[in-house]
Amino acid sequence: MYKKTTHTALLSLLSILALITACKHDEYDITRDIDTHVTLFDDELSLPIADIGPITPKQLLGDIDLGETLGELFEEDEDGYLVVETEDFIYSNPVLLVYIGLADPTRPSDVNVDDFTAAPDESLSSLSEIGLVPALQEFSLYAGNPLTEGIAFSGKISFPEGLVANTFSKETITERTDNRTFFQTSITDGKPIGNFTAEQMTLHLPSNILEKDPMGGWSSFTIGYRYKAYLALESDFPESVDIPIDNLDVPLGRYKVKEARIRTEVSNEIPLTLILDSVKVMVKEPDEEGNEQIVESEDVSVSSEITVISGSSDSPAVSPLEIVIKAGEGTIPDIAGLKLSLSVKAPVGGSDHRLNMNQAVTFNHIRATVYGGITL
């Protein structure tokens, strides 16, 4: 499933040696009663196997069929971050209707806007049930002026519990502006902003606005808001996540190996701590019909203990990983792959905790090390 680069020159040489040892006629074999096994590399032998990855959350969610379900709760923005986004109008009215409602259209006029209350983060309540909270919230107000002359805007925007409050006094909205942002704020404390209220809103309009609308009154004055929450994991994930490392093809079975160690460096861009719970060694075996299948080996014991520290897209964290594989009865079989089971822990500290579907875990420079030599 994931990219693999295998180096086999040394193994090919060992195979040739084994073949030469086997190709002799018993009739003339003067060593028939002599042990002809040959042990090479008495100290240790280390073989490069592969680089595995990058493995992204998008791939893992796809493997466990959660991607579509979770996609109903949040979305992925253009940079790959998991977000909740909301945009809506606070006020929108055609120039013609505003013109008709003016007491004296030939003079500059003020138009009052009804107070407006909304909860842009309402969808976050369902996300909190699966442990997701906003790592960063961005809120902005914008206005549109279709006229060929500038207008101004006054009002007040406030949030509960004193998170944000701002008052505007004749904020200029230049001519022919579609959606000019005149207020924006960011909140990083992880607490949803709740309701916001826009009140005492007033448009300060020039005279003869109908004549200054290129659409003859069919354009609209608008005031709107945009809300975007970047998501992070607040609590530990309740279930372990399996990461398969397929198609390793490590041919240890033919060399009578009793113990091997798989070493790699794990590069983690995801702002989550990963704890390795268990490792399964996968081997190829024929099924009842003789077809090859990948199954878990029952003839080995595996020990490992590693914590992969959390990182970020800008600063990946690198952790060493060693997996010790010991033969039960006999020798270690040929290894077709590994299946890692990891606990997912919520991030800590003050770094960037935003989850990105393009962040990745990569297993670099995987090597198999054999101790005590190999026997042909």
Steps between C-alpha positions, in 0.01 A plus 500: 500500500783736577824566309790258569862489378682166566871429469566132420858474370634345820207260530553391139864418579392291799247317284770412248720363782212288623435370148866404451496316831190306396617403148709185558445129424450284808688213329828691515428708814793435736343746749178302533545448874653839565300809604519720189309796639690826468449792739583845365518843665562375854464847649200654328355563157292808422293516182320807362136422428286799415370850557126487576268797459386763512190362673241774546183523712305506174637154412435361848144634512440349158631163619251489788210653300464805725589765247151538350327494839725762657478709183138571588614679818796704372678573176851524365614844388727579204810438715377165635404621851187361666267794551146610574401800286192723503410808295175696507351844442419730791334745261424498128267741324470616135586863431155560354317392818731709716443798266122464523514494878703822534320814623704720264706305241667820381685545829755281688312260726553251780337157474462294817561124490311264729702336777631158402598200716648171381701201624751426222663220700178305557628195312794469741270349763474174306875495438575527872332162544782339302771699675558781249526864610605822326876556511464835325187705420489783248206742482454793263237752387479630145284748307413556137439837333384489135485880456744714309548705818624386841273436797571460873398252767455525877404242759612263773597134495518303828541147628396347835733488800711785367685300234485775239331839476550775249323822407515654152444867428446590134728227367557585132383257233646620170310510173435182300615276787367146504597368845747726676606359840478768768536288815678174578620317808664169592437293812750233608380391845307199365165622632223539239395862465128430542247765387602835361281810471514781246311802631456874443595437138460799267579561132600859420393551137572785255230691315328369184608139552280371217693707247827361636407135457627368162230230517219759526399401852533121467834484683502444876660643811631212710652431840609145578721285722741211449599246764768232473609258775810284458453171686724317747468181705413584861497153656668167435353298214294216655625228264840396373587577139666235282775601259585223252851481354447272203722320248817500708623165363776435758621142419627388841343151505757338272794616715406346836475831687400486867483872573470812284445866573313739276623855545366821350459871564140620519444853372170641627340819364166436670438691829414179684708273722507138380576214741580161350277241670585189301662371183382206291738323263327410174607201288387337177323165525287296258131470577297179462486549123870566471467874446751722673367709788649741755444389860639573843792278598445289811862377512664820624494726803524876458601766751509875449443815698497840338330836529490701178492861615267746330620737231364746248517565127773760552693301761473119472602306812736204450490200737709178478309171484638150564298180469655178636380179332592162652428155363276269695571145386729487201603821332346833405297456178521727199338831599241636256403803704427649841182632655554770763225576751528849648318692771426861401548758775384861500773761448647704784703819508466822306588395146269498199241228567292546184425169328589480134402210276829536312719469809683170502683231692804363316718200588849586378796268441340176617773241561500140617791407728586136569724402793716188535538445127284326243526132418506352148 
